[in-house]
Amino acid sequence: MNWRVVLFSLLVSLLIIKFGMCQKIEPGLKTKAEKRPNGKSKSGKGPGKTPASKPKVKTTPETPKEAQTYLTQVVNKGRFQKAGDTLTVHAGDTLELRCKGNPVEWAVPAYLEEDDEGRLRTVQHERYGTLFLANSTAADTGEFTCYPIHCEDKDCRKQYDKGVKVFIFFSDPQELFVPSADYYEVIQLRTNWPTVLPCQVTSPLAKVTLHREFPLVEVNVDGQEISFDVKKGFIIHRPKQYHAGSLYCVASLGNLRQSSTKYMLIYVNYPAAPPSPAIQASSDTEAVGQNLQVTCTVIGEQDVVVDFTWEYPGQKIGRPLYTQDSVQTVQVDGQNRQRTQTILLVDEVREVDQGTYTCTAQNLEGSRSASTSVKVQQSARTNTKPKKP
């Protein structure tokens, strides 16, 4: 009985060993994720695959901003102050301005542009330009501008949009107005165009009023119809007929009171646009020996002068120009308008009168033309044969 128990135990042991052998892993297969050199495992990746690298983002270097141009006034020695919208300098002092940039170009008041005394000079340094004005006078009052210059190779241009301006008053206790060589100055008042009476003062502290010479009255300056700009003078924003006449400015500062140049204002009804002529011939086809009329008409604003000129075929042989001109007021869409008309008269038409007729109408704003063509036909002739005897 014992030997049977021993035999049964051996059989059970063999079965257990055989079952364990079946559970061994086949060569080449992996059941666990392989360890990476850094000790971390990458899940979800098959053998032979390499991890995707992140794309590198290229960084574009920022374009350096252009240095801003600005003006600086040199005050005494070693002292500087940034120039604002305006500056006041005592007449007789030396003005020194610096403008950052290389190169730069300067613009000065017209009076200084004509200066031939050597009072004005400019110097270009490595990083800035300098303007010097010696022995300054009240007449130097005006706008000073520094323009940076942009160069590409040898091509240089002035950068007008980056110009820096400063208006400088050269105050003179004896001159409240910028001196003028003219006793009278004629200024044209144009319809709907602002007009400036250039009575510029040498000190922004001066009080300025506007006066009419005949009759002698002070003109009301309400800031809307007429306003005062300390840099320019008085501005008439929408000139009318009643603004015409002789006017002048009066400035007062402390105990000093002075009058400006007199301004003779002449009103001109300035048109809004060039004229638009319409042309028409009495006939598109005319027979030799007949009379031809070509009419050119302009409908426009009242009190506006319109001038006409003609081009016509007969000019080539020296045919003289005969016209009839007229100006009338007509109703157009319920409004009074001006009809200006010219009629070209061609008597006893000939073959040389065939061709294009052009009328050009011109006013203060410009000119426009209109054309038409005329044909000339031979007159019909009747030939009668002599009777046979």
C-alpha positions in Angstrom: 0.0 0.0 0.0 2.9 2.3 0.8 4.5 1.9 -2.6 1.2 3.0 -4.3 1.2 6.2 -2.2 4.8 6.9 -3.2 4.0 6.2 -6.9 1.0 8.6 -6.8 3.1 11.3 -5.3 5.7 11.0 -8.0 3.1 11.3 -10.7 1.6 14.4 -9.2 5.1 16.0 -8.9 5.8 15.3 -12.6 2.5 16.9 -13.6 3.3 20.0 -11.5 6.8 20.4 -13.1 5.4 19.9 -16.6 2.7 22.5 -16.0 5.3 25.0 -14.8 7.4 24.4 -18.0 4.4 25.4 -20.2 4.2 28.7 -18.4 7.7 29.9 -19.5 7.9 32.8 -22.0 8.8 32.2 -25.6 12.2 33.6 -26.6 12.1 37.2 -28.1 8.7 38.2 -26.5 8.5 40.9 -23.8 5.9 41.2 -21.2 7.3 44.3 -19.4 8.2 47.7 -20.8 11.9 48.0 -21.4 13.6 50.5 -19.1 15.1 53.5 -20.8 18.5 54.8 -19.9 17.0 57.5 -17.7 14.9 54.9 -15.9 11.6 56.1 -17.4 9.3 53.9 -19.6 7.5 55.1 -22.8 4.1 53.5 -23.0 2.2 53.2 -26.2 5.3 53.0 -28.4 6.2 49.9 -30.4 9.7 48.6 -30.7 12.0 50.6 -33.1 10.0 53.8 -32.8 11.8 57.0 -31.8 10.1 59.8 -29.8 8.9 62.8 -31.9 11.0 65.9 -31.3 9.2 69.3 -30.8 9.6 71.8 -33.7 11.9 74.7 -33.0 10.3 78.1 -33.2 12.4 80.6 -35.1 12.6 84.0 -33.4 12.9 86.9 -35.8 15.0 89.7 -34.3 13.0 92.9 -33.8 13.7 95.6 -36.3 15.3 98.5 -34.4 13.0 101.5 -34.2 14.2 104.6 -35.8 15.4 107.2 -33.4 12.8 109.9 -33.0 13.8 113.3 -34.2 13.5 116.2 -31.7 14.8 119.7 -31.3 16.8 121.0 -28.4 17.7 124.6 -27.6 21.2 125.2 -26.2 20.8 127.7 -23.3 24.0 129.3 -22.1 26.9 126.8 -21.8 26.2 123.2 -21.2 22.5 123.7 -20.5 19.9 122.2 -22.8 16.1 122.4 -23.0 13.8 120.5 -25.3 12.0 122.9 -27.7 8.2 122.9 -27.5 5.7 124.3 -29.9 7.1 127.8 -29.5 10.2 129.6 -28.1 10.8 133.2 -27.2 14.3 134.6 -27.7 15.4 138.2 -27.1 16.3 140.0 -30.2 20.1 140.3 -30.4 20.8 137.0 -28.7 22.3 134.0 -30.5 20.0 131.1 -31.2 21.4 127.6 -31.2 19.2 124.6 -32.0 20.2 120.9 -32.1 18.3 118.3 -34.1 19.0 114.6 -33.5 19.8 112.7 -36.6 22.5 112.3 -39.3 22.0 113.8 -41.7 19.3 116.5 -41.2 18.1 119.5 -43.2 16.8 122.8 -41.9 14.0 125.1 -43.2 13.9 128.7 -41.9 11.6 131.8 -42.4 11.8 133.3 -45.9 13.6 136.4 -44.5 16.5 134.3 -43.3 16.7 132.3 -46.5 17.7 135.6 -48.2 20.2 136.5 -45.5 23.6 137.2 -47.0 25.3 138.6 -43.9 26.5 135.2 -42.6 24.3 135.3 -39.5 22.9 131.9 -40.2 24.9 128.7 -40.5 24.3 125.0 -40.0 26.7 122.2 -38.9 26.3 118.5 -39.2 27.8 116.3 -36.4 27.9 112.6 -36.1 24.6 112.2 -34.2 22.9 115.6 -34.6 22.8 118.8 -36.7 23.2 122.3 -35.3 21.7 125.6 -36.4 23.3 128.9 -35.3 21.7 132.3 -35.7 23.8 135.3 -34.6 22.6 138.9 -34.0 18.9 137.9 -34.2 16.3 140.5 -35.0 12.5 140.8 -34.8 12.4 140.1 -38.5 13.7 136.5 -37.9 10.4 135.6 -36.2 8.9 132.5 -37.8 8.9 128.8 -38.1 12.1 126.7 -37.9 11.9 123.1 -39.1 14.4 120.2 -39.0 13.9 117.3 -41.5 15.6 114.0 -41.1 17.2 112.7 -44.3 16.8 109.0 -45.3 19.5 107.6 -47.6 19.7 104.4 -49.5 23.1 104.1 -51.1 23.5 107.5 -52.8 19.8 108.2 -53.1 18.7 110.5 -50.3 15.3 112.1 -49.6 13.9 114.5 -47.1 11.3 112.9 -44.7 8.7 115.6 -44.6 6.3 113.6 -42.4 8.9 113.3 -39.7 9.9 117.0 -39.7 10.0 118.7 -36.3 8.9 122.3 -36.1 9.2 125.2 -33.6 7.9 128.7 -33.9 10.3 131.2 -32.5 9.4 134.7 -31.4 12.4 137.2 -31.4 11.0 139.7 -29.0 12.0 143.3 -29.5 10.8 146.1 -27.0 10.7 148.5 -30.0 9.1 146.2 -32.6 5.8 144.5 -31.8 5.2 143.4 -35.4 7.5 141.5 -37.7 8.9 144.3 -39.9 7.6 144.6 -43.5 9.0 146.6 -46.4 5.4 147.3 -47.7 3.2 150.1 -46.5 0.2 148.5 -48.2 -0.3 144.9 -49.0 -3.1 143.7 -51.4 -4.8 140.5 -50.4 -7.5 138.7 -52.4 -10.6 137.5 -50.6 -11.7 134.3 -52.2 -15.2 132.9 -51.7 -15.1 130.0 -49.1 -11.3 130.1 -48.9 -9.8 131.2 -45.5 -7.8 134.4 -45.8 -4.9 135.3 -43.5 -3.9 138.9 -42.6 -0.3 138.2 -41.8 0.2 140.7 -38.9 2.7 138.5 -37.0 3.8 139.7 -33.6 7.3 139.4 -32.1 6.0 138.5 -28.7 3.2 136.0 -27.8 2.3 138.3 -24.9 1.2 141.2 -27.1 -2.5 142.0 -27.3 -3.7 142.4 -30.9 -6.9 143.9 -32.3 -8.2 144.3 -35.9 -9.3 147.7 -37.2 -11.0 149.0 -40.4 -9.6 152.3 -41.8 -12.8 153.5 -43.5 -14.9 154.0 -41.5 -12.5 153.9 -38.6 -13.8 151.1 -36.4 -12.5 148.1 -34.5 -13.5 144.8 -36.3 -15.3 142.2 -34.1 -13.2 139.1 -33.7 -15.6 136.3 -32.5 -13.3 133.3 -33.0 -15.7 131.8 -35.6 -16.0 134.2 -38.5 -12.7 135.8 -37.7 -10.1 134.4 -35.4 -6.5 135.3 -34.3 -3.5 133.0 -34.4 -0.5 134.3 -32.6 1.8 132.5 -35.2 -0.1 133.7 -38.3 -2.3 136.7 -37.7 -6.0 137.2 -38.2 -7.9 134.6 -40.2 -11.1 135.3 -42.1 -12.6 131.8 -42.4 -15.4 132.4 -45.0 -14.8 135.7 -46.7 -17.8 137.8 -47.8 -18.2 140.9 -49.8 -18.5 143.1 -46.6 -15.0 142.0 -45.4 -13.4 143.9 -48.3 -11.7 147.2 -47.6 -8.6 148.6 -45.9 -7.8 146.9 -42.6 -4.8 146.9 -40.2 -3.8 145.4 -36.9 -2.9 147.2 -33.6 -0.6 145.5 -31.0 -0.1 146.7 -27.4 2.4 145.4 -24.8 3.1 147.4 -21.6 3.2 151.1 -22.6 4.0 150.4 -26.2 1.3 150.5 -28.9 2.0 150.0 -32.6 0.1 149.6 -35.9 0.8 147.0 -38.6 1.1 147.3 -42.4 -2.3 148.2 -44.0 -4.0 145.4 -45.9 -6.2 146.2 -48.9 -8.7 143.3 -49.1 -10.3 142.8 -52.5 -13.2 140.5 -52.7 -13.4 138.0 -55.6 -16.3 135.7 -56.1 -14.2 132.6 -56.5 -15.9 129.7 -58.3 -16.1 126.3 -56.8 -15.0 124.5 -59.9 -13.8 125.1 -63.5 -16.6 125.9 -66.0 -18.4 123.2 -68.0 -19.0 124.5 -71.5 -21.7 123.1 -73.9 -21.1 123.6 -77.6 -23.6 123.5 -80.5 -23.4 124.4 -84.2 -26.4 125.8 -86.1 -26.0 122.9 -88.5 -23.8 119.8 -88.6 -23.6 120.1 -92.4 -23.5 123.4 -94.1 -23.5 124.3 -97.8 -20.8 126.5 -99.3 -21.8 130.1 -99.2 -24.1 129.8 -96.3 -23.6 131.4 -92.8 -22.6 129.2 -89.8 -22.9 129.9 -86.1 -21.3 127.9 -83.3 -22.6 128.6 -79.8 -20.7 127.9 -76.6 -22.6 128.3 -73.3 -21.6 128.0 -69.6 -24.2 127.9 -66.8 -22.6 128.6 -63.4 -22.4 130.8 -60.3 -23.3 134.4 -60.4 -20.7 137.2 -60.6 -18.0 134.8 -61.8 -16.1 136.0 -64.9 -15.7 133.4 -67.6 -13.3 133.9 -70.6 -13.7 132.0 -73.9 -11.1 131.1 -76.5 -11.8 129.4 -79.9 -10.0 127.0 -82.2 -11.5 126.6 -85.6 -10.5 125.3 -89.1 -10.4 128.8 -90.7 -7.5 129.8 -88.5 -5.1 128.0 -90.8 -5.7 130.5 -93.6 -6.0 133.5 -91.4 -9.8 133.8 -91.3 -10.6 136.5 -88.6 -12.5 135.6 -85.5 -16.0 137.2 -85.1 -17.9 136.5 -81.9 -21.0 137.8 -80.0 -20.7 137.5 -76.2 -23.4 137.9 -73.6 -24.0 137.4 -69.8 -27.6 136.8 -68.4 -29.2 135.7 -65.2 -31.4 132.6 -65.7 -33.5 130.4 -63.5 -32.2 126.8 -63.1 -34.1 124.5 -60.7 -35.6 127.5 -59.0 -32.3 129.2 -58.4 -30.7 132.2 -60.1 -27.7 131.2 -62.2 -25.4 133.0 -64.6 -25.4 132.1 -68.3 -22.3 133.2 -70.1 -22.4 132.7 -73.8 -20.2 133.3 -76.9 -21.3 132.7 -80.5 -18.7 132.2 -83.3 -19.9 133.7 -86.6 -18.6 132.2 -89.8 -19.9 134.1 -92.9 -20.1 132.6 -96.3 -18.8 129.1 -95.5 -16.0 127.7 -97.6 -14.5 124.3 -97.9 -11.7 125.3 -95.5 -14.3 125.9 -92.8 -14.9 122.1 -92.5 -13.5 120.4 -89.4 -13.5 120.6 -85.6 -14.6 123.7 -83.7 -13.3 123.8 -80.1 -14.4 126.2 -77.4 -12.4 126.6 -74.1 -14.0 128.3 -71.1 -11.9 129.5 -68.2 -12.4 131.0 -64.8 -10.2 131.5 -61.7 -10.5 127.8 -60.8 -9.4 126.4 -64.2 -10.6 125.6 -67.7 -12.5 123.0 -69.7 -13.1 122.5 -73.4 -15.9 121.3 -75.7 -15.8 120.4 -79.4 -18.1 119.8 -82.3 -17.5 118.9 -86.0 -19.0 120.6 -89.1 -19.1 119.3 -92.7 -19.2 121.6 -95.7 -21.0 120.5 -98.9 -20.7 121.9 -102.4 -23.8 123.8 -103.5 -25.9 122.1 -106.2 -25.3 123.4 -109.7 -27.6 123.1 -112.7 -25.9 122.6 -116.1 -28.1 123.6 -119.1 -27.0 122.5 -122.6 -27.2 125.0 -125.5 -30.0 124.2 -127.9 -29.1 123.0 -131.4 -30.0 125.4 -134.1 
